């Protein structure tokens, strides 16, 4: 597989580990493979599927791409990662940086690294406008959205068994960080429902900054102390921690009746797309990347109280100095009650979202323009 005289696409990106970047890169890479483009994979970070999230056949195919070698000086270097990690000194015929950011501006140094690339590919119109406003050369910017496999993410699958589910179940999938708006979600849910409502909120939390911390205890403390709701007056909250194998994520979505995530900012918002492809009504913030594929006809959009400075004590230093959206707790509470009280209406929005995902955002729809863009550069 080693042939340093050959040319192709050197695909340098996070691939393993189940992050939003990794899952999106997996989808893009698979689409390019189906179109038989010459690919060499250079994983960023984890070099293998140590967590066992991928099917064995997929794992072997990725390892085969990692053994391939191209002459970088005559090849296309494609880097997909936060722009602060772009390698700007590698000598390639064409250098593409694909990146995203979730606020109204860029961290220090990102503009310079982006402008060192020949092209910058971003997933959303939100990012194109924001990057240009932050000083990235507009001629370098191209919107290249990522899709997903709507045959894998689809309604009608066997639900993942989740104890204590109720008649109507909201699902949220996120890392426990300020930007994802877990505090907004909990306040809205606690305001909308009580212990006698046959409603549950399922929190699927990928990561927490303190892996050994008792997240359940933190959650109970938030409900009682910060939200001021005694536990015996709280509606049902179910906490699921850790990563799921790729085969189980569609089943998780099929375990719920609606998906909700009041994020303060997204470059794209992959969990929204996965939920929509599974036919769930989606409750999402009316700001940032997800508004490219979510609208009032296929989802419930949460109004924002404003675009506000990121707090100085935020848990991610990279966002400090930027601004992000502040979703309305009151409006989200209203939308959650509306979805639970009018399940037929909610299902209709979810069905429309599913149709939109299949028609416009499936990988088979988006792979051809990606393939054409690379072929023009080879």
N, C-alpha and C positions, 0 to 999 in steps of 0.2 A: 504493500500500500504506500510505501515511501517513494515518492518521485518528485524531487525538488526542482526538476526542470518543467513540471506541468503547472498550469495556471488554473485558477478557479476562484471560489469565494472562501476566504478564511473567516469563519463565523466565530467570533470571540464574544462570549456571552455567558451569563449565569444560566445554567441548564438544570442543575440538580437542587433539591432542597424544598421545593413546593412553594417558593415565594411567588408574588405576582409577576416579577420579572421572569423567573424561571418558567412558570407555566405559559406565559405569553411567548417566550422564546421557543419553547417546545412546539407550540402550535405553528409558529412561523416556519421553523426548521422542517417540520413534517410536510408542510405545504410545498416547500422548495424541493424536498426529496421526491415528492410525487411527480414533480415536473422535471426530474432527472438533471438538476443543475449540479455542477461539480462543487462539492462541499468538503471543507476540512473544518472539523469542530475543535475549538479551543475553549474548554469550559473555564469560566471565571469562578473562583471559590472552590466549592466541592468538585472533585474530579470524577466522582462516581455516585451511583444511587445508593449510598450507604443506608439511607432510611428505608429502602425497599418500597418506594412509592410507585415505581413503574413496573409494567408487565415485563417478564424476562426477555421476551423477543425485542421489545423496545430498548431495553438496556443493552442488549448485544448489538443492535443496529447503531446506537450512539457510540459505543466503544469502537466499532469499526470506523466510524467517521473520525474519531480521535486519533486513530493510527495513520490517517492519510496525511500527506505532506505536499504542500504547494510552494512554488517560488513566490514569496510574498511580494518581491519587487515588481512582479508582472501580474499580480492578482488584485482582487478587490478585497480590502480589509473592512469587514463589517463588525462594528463594536456596539453591543446593545447592553447598556448599563447606565447608572447615574453618571452624568457627564464629568463629575469630579474624578472618576476612575478611567476616563479615556486615556489611552496611551498615545501621546502625540508625537513621539519620536520614531515610531515604526515607519519604515519606508515602504510604501505600497503604491501601486499605480493609481488607485482611487481609494480614498479613505472616507467611509461612511460612519457617522455616529448616530445611533438611535437611542433616544433618551426621553425622559419625561420629568415633569415636576408638578407639584400639587398646589402651589400657592400662586400669588399674583406676581411673583418675581423670581429671580435666580440667586442661589448662594454665591458668595465670593469665589471668583476663579472659573465659574462655569461658562460665562460668556466667552472668555479667552480660549478655553478648551474647545468650545463649540466652533468658534471662528477659525480654529486650526484645522478643522475637518473640511473636506471638499463638499460634503452634504450633511445636513442634520435631518434625520427622519424622526418625526414626533407622531404620536398616535391620534391626536385630537386637534380640532380647530382651536380649542381653548389654548393648547400649548403653542400652536403656531403664532397666535396673536400675542401671547405672553412672552415667548422667547424673543420675538421681534421687538416688542416693547422694551425688553431688557438689554437690547443691543446686539443680539445675534443677527448677522447679515441675512436679510429677508430672502435674498436670492439663493441662499444655502438651504432654506427650510422647505421641507416637503411633508405633508400629512400622509402617513402610511398607517392606517388603522389595523389593528389585529383582530382576527376573527376567532371562532371556536368551532368545534365539531358538534353540530346540532344533532347528529345521530347518537353521539355519546351523551350529551346533555339534552335530555328530552323528557317529556312527561310520560307517565304510565309505567315507570320502573318500580320494582319492589322497594318500598320505603325502608330506610335504615331503622332498625328497632331502637326507639328512644323511650326509656321509661318515663312515666308521668306526663306524656303528651295529653293535650286537652282537645276539646271540640275544634277550636281554631288555634293554630300554632304559627307564630311569627318566628322566623329564623334570621339570625344575623351572623355573618362570617367575617372575622377581622382580627388583626393584631391589636392587643390592648395598649394603644397609644393615644395620646390626646387628639391627634388629627382625625382618627376614625369616629370620634363623637360618641363613644360608649356612655359618657355621662349624660349627653342629650337623650340618647335612646332610653336609658333607664329612667330618667326623670319623666319622659313622655309616657312610657309604659305604666309607671306607677301612678301617674295622674289619670290615665285613661281607664284603668281597670282596678278592680278590687279582688279580694280573696274568693268571693262568690261567683266571679265571672269565669266561665268555662274557657279560659284563654291562657296560653302559655307563651313565654318568650324563650326561645332556645338560642343560647349564646355559644357559637362555635369559635373558640379563641385559639388562634394559631400560636402566637408567641406572647410572652410576658417578659418584661425586662429583668425580673428576678425569678429565674426558673425554679428555684427551690421555695419560693414564696407560696403561702396558702392563698391562692386566688379566690377560693370560695369564701374564706374569711374576709378578704378584702371586699368582695361583692356584698356580703351581708353587712359589713360595716358601712359601705356606701348607702345601702338601702335605709339603714336605721339612723345613721348619724348625719350624712350629708343630705339625703333626700327627706329625712325626718319621718319615715314611714315605719311603724312597728311591724315586725316580721309577721305577726298574726293578722295584720291588715294588708299584707302584700299579695299581689297576684303571683301566679306561679312563674318562677324563673329557673330554667334548666341550664346548667353549665357543662359544656363539653370542651375538654382541653386537648391540645396536641394536633398533629397532622393525621390525615386519613390517607390511605392508599388512593391512587387516582381513580380506581374502579368504584370506590365508595362515595366519592363526592357527588355524582349525579343522584345517587340514592338518598343522600342527605337532603338535597333540595326537594326530593320527592316526599320527604317526611314532613314537609311544612305546607302551610296554606298561603303564606305570603313571606316575602323577603324584605327586610328593612335595614338600612344603614344610613344614618344621618351624618355622613362624612363631612368634614370641614374642607376637604379638597381632594380631588383625584386627577391624575394625569389621564386615566382612561376608565378604570373602575371595573376590573374583570369580574368580581363576584356578582355585580349587578347583571352583567351579560350572561353569566352561567345560570343565574336564577331565572332570568327572562327566557332563556332557551328551554328551561324545564317547565315553562308555562306558569310560573308564579307571578302574581301581581307584585310589583317592586315599588317600595317606598324609598325614594332617593332624594338627595339634596338638589335643588334647582340651581346648580352652579358647578362649573368645572367640566372635566372630560366626559362624564357620562351623558351630558346633555346632547352629545352627538347621536346617541342611539335611544335615549329615553325622552318621552314627551308626554303631554297630557292625555294623549289617546291610548298609550300603552303602559302607563305607570301612574303612580301618585307622586308628584313632585313637591318636596317640602320647601316652603318659602324660607328665605334667609332674612335675619334681622339686620344684616349688613355684612360688608367685607371689612374685617377688623384686624388690628395688629395681633400677631401671634404673641401670647403672654411671655414675658421675660423668663418665667419659670417653667416653660413648656419642657416636656420630657425629650424633645428632639432639638438639639441646638441648631441643626441645619435650617430649621424653619424660623428661628428668631430673627427679627428684622424684616420679615415678610408679612403679608396679610393673607388671611383665609376667610372663608365664609363662616358665619355663626348661624346654624340652622335654628329655626324657631321651635322650641319645646312645645309651645301651645299648639302650633299648627300640626306638628307631628302627632301630638296626642289626638287631635281631631281626626287626622287621616287614619290612625290606627283604629279608632272607634268606628269610623266609616267602613273600613275594610272588613272588620270583624262582624259588623251589624248588617252588611249588605254583601254576603259572600258571592251571590250571583254576579253582581257588578264587578267584584274583585276578580272572579274567575274570568269574566269577559276581558278585562284589561290584561290579565295574564295570557289569555289565548291570543290577543292581538300582539303582545310582546313576542310570543313564540313565533307567530307568522313573520314578524319583522326580522327576527334573528335568522330565520331560515332564508328569507328572501334577500337580505342585504348583508348579513354579518357572518354567514357560514364560511368556514375556511375554504371551501371549494369556490366560493364567490370571490374571496379576496386573494387567494393564491395566484391567479393569473396576473393581476397588476403587479404583485410583488415579483413574480417571475420575469415579467416584461421589464421592470425597472432594473433588475440585476443583469438581464441579458443585454440591455443597452450599454451597460458598463463593462461587460466582459470583452 
